[in-house]
């Protein structure tokens, strides 16, 4: 229904393929959980496939079922599903029927609270969440130096002082950890830069060696050619000299180079 309402250009078979992969990976206990949990897990899995722009064919994982779609189209669909997931996870306690907004028609969604009443557990869970949120607001945890909310809650001065001490230590520890991380990242960047420079030097040396090797081969070829020419000239000269025994010398040179 999510696909049909937004006119997504994805075949229902592709969505069923995601289900097949989930069946392949999960044991039977997964399917005995709440259907709402299963649905959200499947929705997240489907969104991840879209985000990666790949739905592998179940019988040949090297074949991508959505390879023919434009990347921008797949990205738009993935973003749409991510917004739905974020909205449901953020507000499901306050509005347990929110997911129906994305699945049902306006008429069916309007009658959903009366046709599917929620249990008492959800009402208690919602009440507990509201109490926790109210307490967090009163404590003003974003301002760790303010102990007035603790005083309002009835904590004595010793407890408030201990709270301030722990807050200060936590802030210092976070700052130390961040500085340590930054130093580590900076050192890694320096090491990577030095390694890059070393590799460039090695490349230049290799280029010089290859260039010298090529020049040496060229010079050697020229020298061999010159030697060959000199040998030919020497033989011709011997043939032209009319000296006693020259034929024997030439014959020996020919037979025993």
N, C-alpha and C positions, 0 to 999 in steps of 0.2 A: 504493500500500500504506500509506503514511503516512496518507492520508485515510481509508482503510477501517478501519485498526486503531483510530483514534481517533474513528471515526464522524463525521467532519467533514461539515457540511451544504453541501458544495460539489460541484457536478457535475463529472464527469471532463472534460466539454467545456470547462469554464472553465479547467481546468489545461492542456488542449491549446491554448487560446487564448493562454496565456502563452508556450507553445512557438512558436506562430505569430509572435508579436511578436518573439521572440528571433531566429527565422529572418529576419524582416524587417530587423532591425538589424545582425546579424552577417554577415561574409563567410564564404566556404566554408572558410577556413583554421581558423576557430574549431572547426568540427566534426571536424577531423582531430586535435585534441588528445586527451589521455587522457579516457576516459569518466568517470572519477571527477572530473576537473576540470570537465567539462561539467555533470555532475550537480550539483556544488556551486554552480556559477554559476546554473543553473536554479533551484535551491532558494532561493538568495538573491534572485533576481528575483521568484519567487513570493511570498516573505516580504515583499518591499518593496511589491508590489501589495496584499497583505493589510493591511499596516501603513497604507497610504494609503487603505484601504477602497474600492478601485476596481480592477476588472479590465475595461478597455475592450473592447467588442466589436470584433473584428478588422475587420469591414466597416463599422462605424460607431462611431468612437472616442468619440462623445458619449454612447453608451449604456453604462451601467455594469452588468455582468452580476451583481454581488453587491449591488446596491442594495437588494434585497428582504430581505437578512439583517440581523439586529440588529447594531448597531455593537459591542456588548459581545461578541457571538459571534465576529465577525471579529477583534476585538482578541485574544481568547483564543487563536484559532488562530494568529495572527501571532506571539504571544509563545511559543507552543509550538514553532514552527519556528525562532524565533530561539535558543531554548535548545538545540535540536538542532545548529544551525550553530555556536554557541559551543562546545559540547561536542566536536564533531568537529574544529574548528580547533585547539582547545587540546590535544587528546590524540591526534591522528592519528599523530604520530611514535611515541609509546609503544605505541599500539594501532591498527594500520592496519585492523583488522577492526571498529572501533567503529561505523562507519556501517551495517554489517550489522545491528547491534543494533536499529536503528530501522526497517529495511526487511524483515527476515526474521522468520519464526516462531522460537520458542525452540529448536526441534529443528534447524532449518536453521542457525541462528546457532551452535549448539554444534559442528556439523560443518564450519563454514566454514574454520577454519585448516587442516584436513586436505584439504579439497576445493580450496582456492585458496591454495597456498603462496606466500609472499612471496619476492621476489628478493634477491640479495645486496646490491644497492644500498641497499635500505631498512635492512638490518642495519647497514651502514656509516654511513648517515645517522643512525641512532639512536645509534650509538656516538659519533659526532662531537658530537651534541647533548648527550649525557650528559657528555662531556669539557668542553664549553663551560660547561654549567651548574655543574659542579664548580669550574672555574676562577673563574667569577663569584662563587661562594660564598666561595672562599678569598680573593679580592681584597677582599671586603666593600665593594663599590662604594657602598653606601648610606652609609658612613662615610668621607668623603674625607679626614679628618684622620688616619686610622690607616694608617701605612706599614708595620706589622708584616708583613702578607701579602706586600708587595713584598720585604721583607727575606728572608722565607722562600723566595721564588722566586729569590733570588740576585742581586737588583739592588743595585748599589753605592749609597753614600750620595748621590753627585751625582745619580744617576737618581731616587732617592727624593725628594730635595729638589726636583728639577724637576717631578716628579709632583705634589707638594704645591703648588708654585707654580701649575701649570696648573689644579689643582682649585680653588684659591682664586680665580684669575682667572675661571674658569668660573662659580663661585658668585656672584661680584660682577657679572659680566655678566648672569646670569640675573636677579639682583635689580634691576639697572638697567633691564633690559628690562621687567620686571614693573611697576616704578615708572612707566616711560614709558607703558606701556599704561594703567595706572590713571589717570595724569594726563590722557591723551587721552580716556578714557571719562568722567572727571569733567567735562572741558571740554565734551564733547559733550552731557552731561546739562544743564550750565548753559545752553548755547546753545539746547537744545531747550526748556528752561523759559522762557528769555527770549522765544523765538519764540512759545510758547504764550500768554504774557502779551500780547505785541503783537497777536496774532490776536484775543484777547478784547477788547482796546481797540478794534480796528477793528470788531469785531462790535457793540460798544456804540455806537460812533459811527454805524454804518450804521442801527442800530435807531432812534437819535435822529433821524437825517435822514429816515427813512421816516415816523416818527411826526409830525415837523414838516410833512412833505409832505402827510400825510393831514389834519392840522388846517388847513393852508392851503387845501386843496381844499374842506373843509367851510365855512370862513369865506367863501371865494369864492362858493360855492353860495348861502349865506345872503344875501350882498350882491346877487347877481344876482336873487334872488327879491324882495328889497326894492325894487330898481330897477324890476322888472317891475310890482310893486304900485303904486309911485309913478307910473309912466307911465299905468297904467289909471286911477288916481284923477285925474290931470291931464286926461286926455281926457274923463272924465265931467264934471268941473268946467266945462270949456270948453263942453260941450254944454248945460249948465244955465244958462250965462250968456247973457242975451238982449241982445246988443250988436250994433250995426250992423257988418256985414262979418264977423261971427264964423263964418258958414258958409263963407266963402271961406278963412278961416284954417284951419278944420278940414279942408276939402277938400285944402288944400296939405299939411297935416301927414299926411293919410292917403295922398296920392299920393307924397309925398317924405318918408319917415320919416328 
